[in-house]
Amino acid sequence: MTTLKQTLQHDLTEAMRAHDKVRTATLRMALTAVTTAEVAGTAHELTDDEVLKVLAKEAKKRTDAVEAYQAAGREELAAAETAEREVLEGYLPAQLEDAAIEALVAEAVGETGATGMAQMGQVMKVAQAKAAGRAEGGRVAAAVRRALAS
């Protein structure tokens, strides 16, 4: 069974052979981020879940950069960041729809017995575990706020 890191390394080799500059640069950056995470703190090989978190973080950085470049009127840089984000998203699990997030949050509220915003942290902990990288934290937090406010 190959790990996600091995898949990234294999795909990097294939991208280099195909002379795909965007994919090659993006995969190199992703593998560098994984290696950095491995040596940070207690050095250990990352699990697939930890590698997914690193990739999700890198994809989020690209999303933020796209917004910043578009606000500054730099469409060519925004397009480059979008291309990198699309490569990274190919390795991430499919993102949940808003309705699915709402359902996860409703389950989390039921499990924790939360009645108000004071228990938002407890609900977020359960909801994030259920989402397991399939939804950005901001989207989950917004759904939790809506659920607890009503």
SEVEX-351670 format. One record per residue (C-alpha): residue in one letter; x, y, z. Coordinates in nm, 4 decimals. Last residue first. Layout:
% SEVEX-351670
<atom><type>A</type><px>X</px><py>Y</py><pz>Z</pz></atom>
...
***
This chain:
% SEVEX-351670
<atom><type>S</type><px>-3.1141</px><py>2.9741</py><pz>1.6686</pz></atom>
<atom><type>A</type><px>-2.7764</px><py>3.1221</py><pz>1.7587</pz></atom>
<atom><type>L</type><px>-2.6226</px><py>2.7814</py><pz>1.8239</pz></atom>
<atom><type>A</type><px>-2.6972</px><py>2.6458</py><pz>1.4767</pz></atom>
<atom><type>R</type><px>-2.5934</px><py>2.9646</py><pz>1.2977</pz></atom>
<atom><type>R</type><px>-2.2694</px><py>2.9857</py><pz>1.4963</pz></atom>
<atom><type>V</type><px>-2.1964</px><py>2.6180</py><pz>1.4261</pz></atom>
<atom><type>A</type><px>-2.2544</px><py>2.6711</py><pz>1.0523</pz></atom>
<atom><type>A</type><px>-2.0169</px><py>2.9678</py><pz>1.0509</pz></atom>
<atom><type>A</type><px>-1.7564</px><py>2.7644</py><pz>1.2403</pz></atom>
<atom><type>V</type><px>-1.7832</px><py>2.4799</py><pz>0.9879</pz></atom>
<atom><type>R</type><px>-1.7330</px><py>2.7185</py><pz>0.6952</pz></atom>
<atom><type>G</type><px>-1.4379</px><py>2.8815</py><pz>0.8683</pz></atom>
<atom><type>G</type><px>-1.2818</px><py>2.5454</py><pz>0.9515</pz></atom>
<atom><type>E</type><px>-1.2695</px><py>2.4456</py><pz>0.5875</pz></atom>
<atom><type>A</type><px>-1.4605</px><py>2.1309</py><pz>0.4994</pz></atom>
<atom><type>R</type><px>-1.3600</px><py>1.7767</py><pz>0.4000</pz></atom>
<atom><type>G</type><px>-1.0636</px><py>1.7710</py><pz>0.6355</pz></atom>
<atom><type>A</type><px>-1.2222</px><py>1.5267</py><pz>0.8785</pz></atom>
<atom><type>A</type><px>-1.5736</px><py>1.6789</py><pz>0.8775</pz></atom>
<atom><type>K</type><px>-1.6737</px><py>1.4570</py><pz>1.1704</pz></atom>
<atom><type>A</type><px>-1.3649</px><py>1.5548</py><pz>1.3719</pz></atom>
<atom><type>Q</type><px>-1.4265</px><py>1.9204</py><pz>1.2889</pz></atom>
<atom><type>A</type><px>-1.7879</px><py>1.8876</py><pz>1.4092</pz></atom>
<atom><type>V</type><px>-1.6867</px><py>1.7289</py><pz>1.7425</pz></atom>
<atom><type>K</type><px>-1.4247</px><py>1.9939</py><pz>1.8230</pz></atom>
<atom><type>M</type><px>-1.6459</px><py>2.2730</py><pz>1.6900</pz></atom>
<atom><type>V</type><px>-1.9333</px><py>2.1652</py><pz>1.9173</pz></atom>
<atom><type>Q</type><px>-1.7112</px><py>2.1747</py><pz>2.2249</pz></atom>
<atom><type>G</type><px>-1.5680</px><py>2.5124</py><pz>2.1277</pz></atom>
<atom><type>M</type><px>-1.9139</px><py>2.6576</py><pz>2.0604</pz></atom>
<atom><type>Q</type><px>-2.0364</px><py>2.5666</py><pz>2.4101</pz></atom>
<atom><type>A</type><px>-2.0673</px><py>2.9277</py><pz>2.5328</pz></atom>
<atom><type>M</type><px>-2.2514</px><py>3.0111</py><pz>2.2090</pz></atom>
<atom><type>G</type><px>-2.5622</px><py>2.8405</py><pz>2.3367</pz></atom>
<atom><type>T</type><px>-2.7507</px><py>2.5187</py><pz>2.4072</pz></atom>
<atom><type>A</type><px>-2.4901</px><py>2.2506</py><pz>2.3489</pz></atom>
<atom><type>G</type><px>-2.6009</px><py>1.8933</py><pz>2.4189</pz></atom>
<atom><type>T</type><px>-2.2642</px><py>1.7694</py><pz>2.2962</pz></atom>
<atom><type>E</type><px>-2.4026</px><py>1.4894</py><pz>2.0806</pz></atom>
<atom><type>G</type><px>-2.7007</px><py>1.6891</py><pz>1.9552</pz></atom>
<atom><type>V</type><px>-2.4857</px><py>1.9914</py><pz>1.8669</pz></atom>
<atom><type>A</type><px>-2.2436</px><py>1.7622</py><pz>1.6837</pz></atom>
<atom><type>E</type><px>-2.5279</px><py>1.5973</py><pz>1.4899</pz></atom>
<atom><type>A</type><px>-2.6652</px><py>1.9400</py><pz>1.3897</pz></atom>
<atom><type>V</type><px>-2.3132</px><py>2.0441</py><pz>1.2886</pz></atom>
<atom><type>L</type><px>-2.2753</px><py>1.7398</py><pz>1.0661</pz></atom>
<atom><type>A</type><px>-2.6151</px><py>1.8113</py><pz>0.9053</pz></atom>
<atom><type>E</type><px>-2.5241</px><py>2.1779</py><pz>0.8435</pz></atom>
<atom><type>I</type><px>-2.1965</px><py>2.0657</py><pz>0.6867</pz></atom>
<atom><type>A</type><px>-2.3857</px><py>1.8286</py><pz>0.4576</pz></atom>
<atom><type>A</type><px>-2.6216</px><py>2.1098</py><pz>0.3538</pz></atom>
<atom><type>D</type><px>-2.3269</px><py>2.3406</py><pz>0.2822</pz></atom>
<atom><type>E</type><px>-2.1706</px><py>2.0853</py><pz>0.0459</pz></atom>
<atom><type>L</type><px>-1.8697</px><py>1.8908</py><pz>0.1675</pz></atom>
<atom><type>Q</type><px>-1.5326</px><py>1.9257</py><pz>-0.0016</pz></atom>
<atom><type>A</type><px>-1.4020</px><py>1.6274</py><pz>-0.1954</pz></atom>
<atom><type>P</type><px>-1.0970</px><py>1.4699</py><pz>-0.0329</pz></atom>
<atom><type>L</type><px>-0.7648</px><py>1.6378</py><pz>-0.1089</pz></atom>
<atom><type>Y</type><px>-0.5072</px><py>1.5145</py><pz>-0.3605</pz></atom>
<atom><type>G</type><px>-0.6603</px><py>1.6803</py><pz>-0.6689</pz></atom>
<atom><type>E</type><px>-0.7106</px><py>1.9915</py><pz>-0.4578</pz></atom>
<atom><type>L</type><px>-0.3332</px><py>2.0440</py><pz>-0.4626</pz></atom>
<atom><type>V</type><px>-0.3203</px><py>2.0643</py><pz>-0.8432</pz></atom>
<atom><type>E</type><px>-0.6201</px><py>2.2995</py><pz>-0.8447</pz></atom>
<atom><type>R</type><px>-0.4528</px><py>2.5239</py><pz>-0.5860</pz></atom>
<atom><type>E</type><px>-0.1428</px><py>2.5527</py><pz>-0.8059</pz></atom>
<atom><type>A</type><px>-0.3530</px><py>2.6565</py><pz>-1.1054</pz></atom>
<atom><type>T</type><px>-0.5392</px><py>2.9113</py><pz>-0.8921</pz></atom>
<atom><type>E</type><px>-0.2082</px><py>3.0568</py><pz>-0.7716</pz></atom>
<atom><type>A</type><px>-0.0949</px><py>3.1045</py><pz>-1.1327</pz></atom>
<atom><type>A</type><px>-0.4291</px><py>3.2620</py><pz>-1.2285</pz></atom>
<atom><type>A</type><px>-0.4088</px><py>3.5043</py><pz>-0.9348</pz></atom>
<atom><type>L</type><px>-0.0596</px><py>3.6049</py><pz>-1.0489</pz></atom>
<atom><type>E</type><px>-0.1892</px><py>3.6807</py><pz>-1.3995</pz></atom>
<atom><type>E</type><px>-0.4961</px><py>3.8600</py><pz>-1.2552</pz></atom>
<atom><type>R</type><px>-0.2955</px><py>4.1145</py><pz>-1.0583</pz></atom>
<atom><type>G</type><px>-0.5711</px><py>4.3698</py><pz>-0.9895</pz></atom>
<atom><type>A</type><px>-0.4750</px><py>4.4171</py><pz>-0.6232</pz></atom>
<atom><type>A</type><px>-0.8027</px><py>4.2655</py><pz>-0.5008</pz></atom>
<atom><type>Q</type><px>-0.7481</px><py>3.9784</py><pz>-0.7442</pz></atom>
<atom><type>Y</type><px>-0.3990</px><py>3.9215</py><pz>-0.6060</pz></atom>
<atom><type>A</type><px>-0.5229</px><py>3.9156</py><pz>-0.2468</pz></atom>
<atom><type>E</type><px>-0.8097</px><py>3.6781</py><pz>-0.3240</pz></atom>
<atom><type>V</type><px>-0.5798</px><py>3.4439</py><pz>-0.5173</pz></atom>
<atom><type>A</type><px>-0.3269</px><py>3.4539</py><pz>-0.2317</pz></atom>
<atom><type>D</type><px>-0.5929</px><py>3.3495</py><pz>0.0206</pz></atom>
<atom><type>T</type><px>-0.6956</px><py>3.0561</py><pz>-0.1977</pz></atom>
<atom><type>R</type><px>-0.3309</px><py>2.9562</py><pz>-0.2456</pz></atom>
<atom><type>K</type><px>-0.2693</px><py>2.9625</py><pz>0.1305</pz></atom>
<atom><type>K</type><px>-0.5809</px><py>2.7477</py><pz>0.1754</pz></atom>
<atom><type>A</type><px>-0.4361</px><py>2.4925</py><pz>-0.0686</pz></atom>
<atom><type>E</type><px>-0.1137</px><py>2.4841</py><pz>0.1368</pz></atom>
<atom><type>K</type><px>-0.3101</px><py>2.4247</py><pz>0.4572</pz></atom>
<atom><type>A</type><px>-0.5125</px><py>2.1502</py><pz>0.2893</pz></atom>
<atom><type>L</type><px>-0.1902</px><py>1.9875</py><pz>0.1702</pz></atom>
<atom><type>V</type><px>-0.0444</px><py>1.9942</py><pz>0.5230</pz></atom>
<atom><type>K</type><px>-0.3669</px><py>1.8534</py><pz>0.6677</pz></atom>
<atom><type>L</type><px>-0.3679</px><py>1.5791</py><pz>0.4032</pz></atom>
<atom><type>V</type><px>-0.0087</px><py>1.4909</py><pz>0.4984</pz></atom>
<atom><type>E</type><px>-0.1219</px><py>1.4577</py><pz>0.8613</pz></atom>
<atom><type>D</type><px>-0.4052</px><py>1.2259</py><pz>0.7595</pz></atom>
<atom><type>D</type><px>-0.1676</px><py>1.0193</py><pz>0.5432</pz></atom>
<atom><type>T</type><px>0.0635</px><py>0.9750</py><pz>0.8413</pz></atom>
<atom><type>L</type><px>0.3732</px><py>1.1900</py><pz>0.8711</pz></atom>
<atom><type>E</type><px>0.7149</px><py>1.0357</py><pz>0.9187</pz></atom>
<atom><type>H</type><px>0.8627</px><py>1.1461</py><pz>1.2488</pz></atom>
<atom><type>A</type><px>1.0834</px><py>1.4226</py><pz>1.3894</pz></atom>
<atom><type>T</type><px>0.9453</px><py>1.5543</py><pz>1.7161</pz></atom>
<atom><type>G</type><px>0.8955</px><py>1.9266</py><pz>1.6751</pz></atom>
<atom><type>A</type><px>0.9224</px><py>2.0197</py><pz>1.3085</pz></atom>
<atom><type>V</type><px>1.1134</px><py>1.7643</py><pz>1.1010</pz></atom>
<atom><type>E</type><px>0.8057</px><py>1.6040</py><pz>0.9495</pz></atom>
<atom><type>A</type><px>0.6241</px><py>1.9346</py><pz>0.8964</pz></atom>
<atom><type>T</type><px>0.9192</px><py>2.0655</py><pz>0.6945</pz></atom>
<atom><type>T</type><px>0.9217</px><py>1.7446</py><pz>0.4899</pz></atom>
<atom><type>V</type><px>0.5493</px><py>1.7828</py><pz>0.4157</pz></atom>
<atom><type>A</type><px>0.5962</px><py>2.1495</py><pz>0.3169</pz></atom>
<atom><type>T</type><px>0.8848</px><py>2.0513</py><pz>0.0890</pz></atom>
<atom><type>L</type><px>0.6684</px><py>1.7783</py><pz>-0.0646</pz></atom>
<atom><type>A</type><px>0.3949</px><py>2.0335</py><pz>-0.1348</pz></atom>
<atom><type>M</type><px>0.6397</px><py>2.2836</py><pz>-0.2889</pz></atom>
<atom><type>R</type><px>0.7861</px><py>2.0132</py><pz>-0.5116</pz></atom>
<atom><type>L</type><px>0.4340</px><py>1.9085</py><pz>-0.6080</pz></atom>
<atom><type>T</type><px>0.3439</px><py>2.2660</py><pz>-0.7021</pz></atom>
<atom><type>A</type><px>0.6613</px><py>2.3234</py><pz>-0.9038</pz></atom>
<atom><type>T</type><px>0.6189</px><py>1.9986</py><pz>-1.0979</pz></atom>
<atom><type>R</type><px>0.2455</px><py>2.0558</py><pz>-1.1565</pz></atom>
<atom><type>V</type><px>0.3070</px><py>2.4067</py><pz>-1.2895</pz></atom>
<atom><type>K</type><px>0.6053</px><py>2.3058</py><pz>-1.5027</pz></atom>
<atom><type>D</type><px>0.4515</px><py>2.0022</py><pz>-1.6715</pz></atom>
<atom><type>H</type><px>0.7578</px><py>1.8745</py><pz>-1.8585</pz></atom>
<atom><type>A</type><px>0.5931</px><py>1.5296</py><pz>-1.8932</pz></atom>
<atom><type>R</type><px>0.8936</px><py>1.3604</py><pz>-1.7340</pz></atom>
<atom><type>M</type><px>0.8907</px><py>1.6166</py><pz>-1.4516</pz></atom>
<atom><type>A</type><px>0.5181</px><py>1.5628</py><pz>-1.3992</pz></atom>
<atom><type>E</type><px>0.5719</px><py>1.1853</py><pz>-1.3807</pz></atom>
<atom><type>T</type><px>0.8479</px><py>1.2246</py><pz>-1.1215</pz></atom>
<atom><type>L</type><px>0.6297</px><py>1.4604</py><pz>-0.9182</pz></atom>
<atom><type>D</type><px>0.3418</px><py>1.2123</py><pz>-0.9414</pz></atom>
<atom><type>H</type><px>0.5633</px><py>0.9420</py><pz>-0.7919</pz></atom>
<atom><type>Q</type><px>0.6736</px><py>1.1708</py><pz>-0.5072</pz></atom>
<atom><type>L</type><px>0.3131</px><py>1.2765</py><pz>-0.4365</pz></atom>
<atom><type>T</type><px>0.2013</px><py>0.9122</py><pz>-0.4372</pz></atom>
<atom><type>Q</type><px>0.4835</px><py>0.8264</py><pz>-0.1976</pz></atom>
<atom><type>K</type><px>0.3644</px><py>1.1035</py><pz>0.0349</pz></atom>
<atom><type>L</type><px>0.0072</px><py>0.9753</py><pz>0.0112</pz></atom>
<atom><type>T</type><px>0.1245</px><py>0.6343</py><pz>0.1235</pz></atom>
<atom><type>T</type><px>0.1471</px><py>0.3337</py><pz>-0.1001</pz></atom>
<atom><type>M</type><px>0.0000</px><py>0.0000</py><pz>0.0000</pz></atom>
***
